[in-house]
């Protein structure tokens, strides 16, 4: 029944958000030299800057770094030192250069799915960084296609379905984000296997899909994905 | 004889490098408050930082902005103010938000080529920014495919030829960069139409193709591209 299965990458195949959260924690420590952190709601201010800038920067570590710098300048009333701003640039570089760490059982699960269906990788964010991670992951050979997109919304998935020449009803997407991986695919008539990751970026937590949708399965780990797909038919 | 014609985008279909150069000039003016510009070779230092960082950042305005910040911190001995660093972030945002300005005769030239051949757009750099420019350009409908890649080297073109199911010998690339548009395609056995742009980023000027290659035409403007392609066969 399913012709094609898509896998998300960040926080589905390998760790990502923990590296961003580590950078955010270090960002707070750096700002702690200038501010009373108890009053400043640094995290909310950074999130507000990121939300505003996403229209100009898109997703990814470079835009996040520029948003950290803007937030730091604003929150410190332009008192932050050049040396500390240099450290913020370093936080971005650390994320970009961090070795890929696969989640447990990833290769086995994708390989098992690939025996029954064509599989594609669909990931969003910074093209250069995503390509580097795909290369490093050693998983590229399992996928029929690698698609790096700037946004995972219904128009993007609709375009991909056209390029793949498939009906949404014969496509399932596997990923950790209800907002980016599951909701848009289900809205178009496809299936979703939600594999929650312990931490999720605030902007990825916003979605409008009702709980218990008949075309959505929720599983605890990638190892359970092949069975969940078989249950769809 | 040609099955497919690729067009580069930045500085081939629309202006790009002049916006980066304007940002660089403003960068020098900002640093002029801290340095004797006559001694500092700001431009060379920025280029050295960009060259070093391209392995981590890839191409595009966000990476350029982070490289400007790093260079400014280093060249001023950490004396640059937070307010001035904020201005550098603003320079990057200006490039990203700048309206697309098509070069003269672009739509007519691409449309004429599209009457004889399938045409694709092949552009490198920041996915999010390139997509925004393609959308704004109003040219997307002319192209069979839009390919945004992180590097334009022989392996990238070889992968695209495979995806397009064509021989290199039946492909011609049109662009302003000998290094990214012409040399790798010609090395693989394809054709190139070089349309020089008045200014070229230093890192794009490096190439190893001999002058007067039989599969390369050089034309002064996009309007001359259809005739150059016909001359190839």
HADDOCK unambig.tbl for C-alpha pairs under 7 A between the chains (distance, minus, plus):
assign (segid A and resid 56 and name CA) (segid B and resid 93 and name CA) 6.91 0.50 0.50
assign (segid A and resid 56 and name CA) (segid B and resid 96 and name CA) 6.34 0.50 0.50
assign (segid A and resid 56 and name CA) (segid B and resid 97 and name CA) 6.62 0.50 0.50
assign (segid A and resid 58 and name CA) (segid B and resid 128 and name CA) 5.71 0.50 0.50
assign (segid A and resid 62 and name CA) (segid B and resid 62 and name CA) 6.27 0.50 0.50
assign (segid A and resid 62 and name CA) (segid B and resid 63 and name CA) 6.81 0.50 0.50
assign (segid A and resid 63 and name CA) (segid B and resid 62 and name CA) 6.81 0.50 0.50
assign (segid A and resid 66 and name CA) (segid B and resid 89 and name CA) 6.88 0.50 0.50
assign (segid A and resid 70 and name CA) (segid B and resid 86 and name CA) 6.42 0.50 0.50
assign (segid A and resid 73 and name CA) (segid B and resid 82 and name CA) 5.89 0.50 0.50
assign (segid A and resid 73 and name CA) (segid B and resid 86 and name CA) 6.95 0.50 0.50
assign (segid A and resid 78 and name CA) (segid B and resid 82 and name CA) 4.99 0.50 0.50
assign (segid A and resid 78 and name CA) (segid B and resid 83 and name CA) 5.72 0.50 0.50
assign (segid A and resid 79 and name CA) (segid B and resid 82 and name CA) 6.48 0.50 0.50
assign (segid A and resid 80 and name CA) (segid B and resid 82 and name CA) 6.02 0.50 0.50
assign (segid A and resid 81 and name CA) (segid B and resid 82 and name CA) 6.57 0.50 0.50
assign (segid A and resid 82 and name CA) (segid B and resid 73 and name CA) 5.89 0.50 0.50
assign (segid A and resid 82 and name CA) (segid B and resid 78 and name CA) 4.99 0.50 0.50
assign (segid A and resid 82 and name CA) (segid B and resid 79 and name CA) 6.49 0.50 0.50
assign (segid A and resid 82 and name CA) (segid B and resid 80 and name CA) 6.01 0.50 0.50
assign (segid A and resid 82 and name CA) (segid B and resid 81 and name CA) 6.57 0.50 0.50
assign (segid A and resid 82 and name CA) (segid B and resid 82 and name CA) 6.64 0.50 0.50
assign (segid A and resid 83 and name CA) (segid B and resid 78 and name CA) 5.72 0.50 0.50
assign (segid A and resid 86 and name CA) (segid B and resid 70 and name CA) 6.42 0.50 0.50
assign (segid A and resid 86 and name CA) (segid B and resid 73 and name CA) 6.94 0.50 0.50
assign (segid A and resid 89 and name CA) (segid B and resid 66 and name CA) 6.86 0.50 0.50
assign (segid A and resid 93 and name CA) (segid B and resid 56 and name CA) 6.92 0.50 0.50
assign (segid A and resid 96 and name CA) (segid B and resid 56 and name CA) 6.34 0.50 0.50
assign (segid A and resid 97 and name CA) (segid B and resid 56 and name CA) 6.61 0.50 0.50
assign (segid A and resid 126 and name CA) (segid B and resid 127 and name CA) 6.79 0.50 0.50
assign (segid A and resid 127 and name CA) (segid B and resid 126 and name CA) 6.79 0.50 0.50
assign (segid A and resid 127 and name CA) (segid B and resid 127 and name CA) 5.84 0.50 0.50
assign (segid A and resid 127 and name CA) (segid B and resid 150 and name CA) 6.47 0.50 0.50
assign (segid A and resid 128 and name CA) (segid B and resid 58 and name CA) 5.70 0.50 0.50
assign (segid A and resid 128 and name CA) (segid B and resid 150 and name CA) 5.58 0.50 0.50
assign (segid A and resid 150 and name CA) (segid B and resid 127 and name CA) 6.46 0.50 0.50
assign (segid A and resid 150 and name CA) (segid B and resid 128 and name CA) 5.58 0.50 0.50
